[in-house]
Amino acid sequence: MNTTDYLAEVDRYSAHNYHPLPLVLERGEGAWVWDVEGNKYLDCLAAYSAINQGHCHPALVKAAKDQIDRLTLTSRAFHNDQMGPFLHELCDLTGYEKALPMNSGAEAVETAIKAVRRWGYRVKGIPSDQAEIIVCENNFHGRTTTIVSFSTEHSYNADFGPFTPGFEVIPYGDVKALEAAITPNTAAFMVEPLQGEGGVIVPPDGYLAQAADVCKSNNVLLVADEIQTGLGRTGKMFCSEWDGVKPDVMIVGKALSGGMYPVSAMLADDDVMSVFGPGDHGSTFGGNPLGAAIARAALRVLVDEKLPERALALGDWFMKELRDLDSPHVAEVRGRGLMVGVVIKEESGTARPFCEALMKKGILAKETHEQVVRFAPPLVVEKADLKWALEPIAEVLAATTRVA
Ligand SMILES: *Cc1c(COP(=O)(O)O)cnc(C)c1O
């Protein structure tokens, strides 16, 4: 089968809930991927930051193969010899007392919503069924019916109602709005330290630190969704570190397994996590030994290969190079570490044709929110790879006529 055949098959049999670039990948190594025609591409999306450790990292492949031969799933009805060490290592890395393992990011967000609501009732004393969670405009926390209930993106929730109540939406980056939105029934403020899906939106300096202060003085839990920003992407192990903040609850996923298996977790100290008792919450696959073994290797790679430090150094340099291109189509280059957004001017059309043009030159980037081309390669990317990429990027961005 060639590319056309694969695309036709997907068109025929898949729900049309995505709009992928028209290429079919069959192999990956580090920051590079190959399609079924043998073409090679630099992956500048890294599966929305799930592949921070690079495609098919040998240490992860080995951990997966070793574990798959031994034991893959026990359910939580029994213990297994990988989950405890995994959670221990995750807590050591993050500084939290407890971790609750799930699979997808959305499940970990749902877990956090349950935890903070229950904390609101049982610890803070909010009247039954009155708990409120404050969230931000332009948020992305996943796709479940509860999570899309508080999305401000029309296509994420149109005609998926009725929605889950109990969420207040405020502008992102606005501490005053947070202060004003808090009521005696507010259990938590849930926020992305930097909005990835929202278009690589970097909040004002000190935003998270000020939000943390406001939360603290109002007895409101700060929940940081670090699913995309965490685990090295923004040049720190966690983006919250940029503000010197340790959130009350942290949610991680994506790169937690280096993209080899769905593994996510909610992290908190005992005062919050103790709201869960036996039977209150769970998942058949959550904490399974295969995912746990892979995640342990994924965390080791982040630390051993100093991937946050790499993201910081390469990201600063890469953003400067992109700004220096001085493209007539680019309104702004923004980001942190290797989460970089190139904002296309409205008069130059949308970001999509630029992504298609980049693909033809061997660079895979995906538009987010109409106007933004996101560059977020695996953190193992070499400086030489990014240097190579700058020329085709310059060609695409320098085009004097509209790319479309
Ligand atoms: C990707 C993402 C999620 C959802 O993760 P899934 O694994 O797709 O369910 C939640 N929050 C943020 C910030 C994300 O980037």
PDBQT file of the ligand as one rigid body, heavy atoms in Angstrom, charges set to zero:
ROOT
HETATM    1  C1  LIG A 501      -2.979  16.458  26.082  1.00  0.00    +0.000 C 
HETATM    2  C2  LIG A 501      -3.478  17.207  27.262  1.00  0.00    +0.000 A 
HETATM    3  C3  LIG A 501      -4.501  16.688  28.083  1.00  0.00    +0.000 A 
HETATM    4  C4  LIG A 501      -5.256  15.414  27.749  1.00  0.00    +0.000 C 
HETATM    5  O1  LIG A 501      -4.436  14.295  27.674  1.00  0.00    +0.000 OA
HETATM    6  P1  LIG A 501      -4.987  12.970  26.915  1.00  0.00    +0.000 P 
HETATM    7  O2  LIG A 501      -3.936  11.946  27.188  1.00  0.00    +0.000 OA
HETATM    8  O3  LIG A 501      -5.119  13.336  25.466  1.00  0.00    +0.000 OA
HETATM    9  O4  LIG A 501      -6.313  12.645  27.524  1.00  0.00    +0.000 OA
HETATM   10  C5  LIG A 501      -4.863  17.410  29.210  1.00  0.00    +0.000 A 
HETATM   11  N1  LIG A 501      -4.264  18.574  29.512  1.00  0.00    +0.000 NA
HETATM   12  C6  LIG A 501      -3.286  19.104  28.745  1.00  0.00    +0.000 A 
HETATM   13  C7  LIG A 501      -2.652  20.387  29.150  1.00  0.00    +0.000 C 
HETATM   14  C8  LIG A 501      -2.874  18.456  27.587  1.00  0.00    +0.000 A 
HETATM   15  O5  LIG A 501      -1.947  18.999  26.810  1.00  0.00    +0.000 OA
ENDROOT
TORSDOF 0
